[in-house]
Amino acid sequence: MTETSDKTTHFGFTNVPEHEKAGKVQGVFTSVASKYDVMNDAMSMGIHRIWKDAMMDWLAPRPGQRLLDVAGGTGDISFRFLERAGEGHSTVLDLTESMLVEGRKRAEAAAMSESLDWVVGDAMALPFADNTFDVYTISFGIRNVTRPQEALNEAYRVLKPGGRLMVLEFSQIPNDMMQKAYDLYSFNVIPRMGQAIAGDRDSYQYLVESIRKFPDQETFLSMVRTAGFENAKYRNLTMGIACLHSGWKI
Ligand SMILES: C[S@@+](CC[C@H](N)C(=O)[O-])C[C@H]1O[C@@H](n2cnc3c(N)ncnc32)[C@H](O)[C@@H]1O
């Protein structure tokens, strides 16, 4: 007999049993996969590219490094990492197969398939041995994970000693006026754009709600430290709309 916990968690602004969240998240990303890259550019007016480049600037990839790009989706972070490193390898892991399918198409078009592996899996239970990777990234992924602390613990486990964690995620704007303006945009415009471009309003409603449920910069920093990471720091991007957290496994 399978035991299921009666604990609940948030799925956007709705409360759901914990064991149902991953399936719902998978539903969202299966639905948007083929339009995901186009929607990212439209919703953020291209700014997500600047944030991802800022992630690479801080990460400073080096030749020969082995990256694990969790919740890697269509591969934006892995492609950037490999281009900056010159040579290296990336394993893209994601819960949603359709997102990886889109990523694989991009890798083939860019003749980068040999440097990439695509793995379906859950950030909370990584199918890799301890001390395997030089770098672990998760970009706009961890807020969708049912228990983010477990994902951070897993990141620590699979990194080699000396390995680096880098998280890119939406965060909280430490200015009420700016936060209100941003909320007006995200709650009114993004779901409508989702309907117009991807034919899916509900998935984009979930995405904006999930941003508001994610912990603020300091709370997330303490979670990174709890997982065991040292020299943990963060940098706000665009006034805190997004944020980078970095930590080292010493
Ligand atoms: C917003 S997309 C981010 C994709 C890519 N990293 C980027 O920055 O463009 C979020 C991704 O997280 C994946 N995801 C959500 N929960 C996950 C989990 N528990 N484990 C692995 N991937 C997960 C989704 O399937 C989706 O592809």
PDBQT file of the ligand as one rigid body, heavy atoms in Angstrom, charges set to zero:
ROOT
HETATM    1  C1  LIG A 301      10.572  28.415 -15.776  1.00  0.00    +0.000 C 
HETATM    2  S1  LIG A 301      11.284  26.936 -16.370  1.00  0.00    +0.000 S 
HETATM    3  C2  LIG A 301      13.017  27.309 -16.360  1.00  0.00    +0.000 C 
HETATM    4  C3  LIG A 301      13.779  26.694 -17.504  1.00  0.00    +0.000 C 
HETATM    5  C4  LIG A 301      15.215  27.187 -17.645  1.00  0.00    +0.000 C 
HETATM    6  N1  LIG A 301      16.014  26.822 -16.504  1.00  0.00    +0.000 N 
HETATM    7  C5  LIG A 301      15.283  28.668 -17.873  1.00  0.00    +0.000 C 
HETATM    8  O1  LIG A 301      15.852  29.380 -17.036  1.00  0.00    +0.000 OA
HETATM    9  O2  LIG A 301      14.777  29.135 -18.893  1.00  0.00    +0.000 OA
HETATM   10  C6  LIG A 301      11.100  25.898 -14.959  1.00  0.00    +0.000 C 
HETATM   11  C7  LIG A 301      11.474  24.452 -15.216  1.00  0.00    +0.000 C 
HETATM   12  O3  LIG A 301      11.531  23.770 -13.950  1.00  0.00    +0.000 OA
HETATM   13  C8  LIG A 301      11.133  22.442 -14.166  1.00  0.00    +0.000 C 
HETATM   14  N2  LIG A 301      10.832  21.848 -12.849  1.00  0.00    +0.000 N 
HETATM   15  C9  LIG A 301       9.827  22.175 -12.022  1.00  0.00    +0.000 A 
HETATM   16  N3  LIG A 301       9.872  21.424 -10.905  1.00  0.00    +0.000 NA
HETATM   17  C10 LIG A 301      10.958  20.606 -11.034  1.00  0.00    +0.000 A 
HETATM   18  C11 LIG A 301      11.539  19.609 -10.207  1.00  0.00    +0.000 A 
HETATM   19  N4  LIG A 301      11.007  19.279  -9.018  1.00  0.00    +0.000 N 
HETATM   20  N5  LIG A 301      12.640  18.976 -10.650  1.00  0.00    +0.000 NA
HETATM   21  C12 LIG A 301      13.182  19.265 -11.862  1.00  0.00    +0.000 A 
HETATM   22  N6  LIG A 301      12.661  20.212 -12.687  1.00  0.00    +0.000 NA
HETATM   23  C13 LIG A 301      11.578  20.879 -12.276  1.00  0.00    +0.000 A 
HETATM   24  C14 LIG A 301       9.948  22.596 -15.097  1.00  0.00    +0.000 C 
HETATM   25  O4  LIG A 301       9.618  21.389 -15.729  1.00  0.00    +0.000 OA
HETATM   26  C15 LIG A 301      10.457  23.679 -16.047  1.00  0.00    +0.000 C 
HETATM   27  O5  LIG A 301      11.072  23.131 -17.176  1.00  0.00    +0.000 OA
ENDROOT
TORSDOF 0
